[in-house]
């Protein structure tokens, strides 16, 4: 365990940041799962910007890497396009 006052404070702050980042990450993963479960193309189209925004915020906060954020959004867009194509066919 740390002995200096500033190091103890840094450890406390790191725990708070870790909990906050875990919450944001879990919330975003749940949103992605819910988005994937949507069958209706119109509803999915409405939800896409919200989920993409959550992913961008994770990347901005350095919870996930920016390339991972891009890959996640790309996969969501592919799913959305497949749903839209199935709806029109």
N, C-alpha and C positions, 0 to 999 in steps of 0.2 A: 504494500500500500504506500501511497505517496506520503512524503513527510513535509513538503512545503505547502504553505497555505494556498498559493496560486495553483499548484498542481492538484490539490484536493478539489478546488473550485472547478478546474478544467475537467476533472473526472466526473463531477456532478453534472456539468453542462453536457458532457459527452453522453451520459446516460439519458438525459432529457431529449437530446437530439436523436438518439437511437430510437427511443420510444416513439417520438413524433414521426420519424422516417418510416418506421415499421407500420405505423397507423396509415400514413399516406399510401405506402406501397400496397398494403393489404386492401385498402379501400379501392384503389385503382385496379388491382387484380380482380376483385369482385365485380367491378363495373365492366371489365373486359369479358368476364364469364357471362354476365347478364346480357351484354351486347351480342355475344355469340349465340345465346339461346333464343334471341328474338327471331321469329319466323317472318313477320310482316316487314316488307321492304320499306314501306313508308315510315314505320316506327324506327327502324334501324337507321334510316337517313336522318331522322331528327336527333337520334342519340349519338351519332358519329362525332359531331363537333364537340360534344360534352366529354366523351371518352378521350378523344384526341387531346383536348385541353388538359385533362388530368395527367395524361402521359407526358405532355410537354412540361407541366409543372414539376413532375418527378425529375425530368432531365435537368431543368433549370436549378433545382435544389441539390443536384448531384446525388440523388438517391439511386438513379440508374444512369448508365452512359447514354450520351446523345445518340449514338448509333443504334443502341438497343431500342431507344424510343422510336427512332425512324423505322426500324424493322417491325416493331409492334404496330405502328400506325399503318404501315404498308400491308401487313397481314389483315388488319381490320378492313382496310379499303378493298382488298381482294374478296373478303367475305361479303362485304356490302355489295360489290359489283356482281358477285355470283347470285345473291338474293334478288337483286334488281333484274338480272337476266332471267332468272327462273320465274319471276313475277310477270314479266312481259311475254314470256313464251307460252 
